[in-house]
Each structure stands twice: as C-alpha cells, then as structure tokens.
C-alpha cells in the first residue's frame, strides 16, 4: 500500500481514475486544498479494517482467541475448498 497526494482540482478532473487507483491498488490518496492535505480517499475494505481495529470488542475478541491456544488446520477451517 502506498500513499499519493493530489490537488483537489486535479482530482475533480480525474475522479474516475482516482477511484480506480484506490480500488485496484489499495493506495490511499491524500487530497490537498490550498496546499494543505484536508481529506483522504481510501478503498472501502481498508476503511472497514481501520474501523474494526478501533472497536474495543473486536480487539478483545482477537486477544481472547490468541490466548485460548485453540488452533485449527486449514482443512478444518476451509474444508474441501482448501484441497481443490
């Protein structure tokens, strides 16, 4: 993942390309107005990941799962999908 910076007026002219760049390569585009970075354009999957790690219950569930020492093989998790 990389970060690119673009001026707001340039992004307006190339919005479709900016959206494709974010979606296809998981880049983050920082948007400048009057020389200052004010906003960011990110892929929805990246946003969901960022929101999830801010959820205390989600983070707690990960910590509990790691502490439980219960391990599953890929076959147990994915079943037939893993072996195909």
C-alpha positions, 0 to 999 in steps of 0.5 A: 500500500502506498500513499499519493497526494493530489490537488483537489482540482486535479482530482475533480478532473480525474475522479474516475481514475482516482477511484480506480487507483484506490480500488485496484491498488489499495493506495490511499490518496491524500487530497490537498486544498490550498496546499494543505492535505484536508481529506483522504480517499481510501478503498472501502475494505481498508476503511472497514479494517481501520474501523474494526481495529478501533472497536474495543470488542473486536480487539478483545475478541482477537486477544481472547482467541490468541490466548485460548491456544485453540488452533485449527488446520486449514482443512478444518477451517476451509474444508474441501475448498482448501484441497481443490 
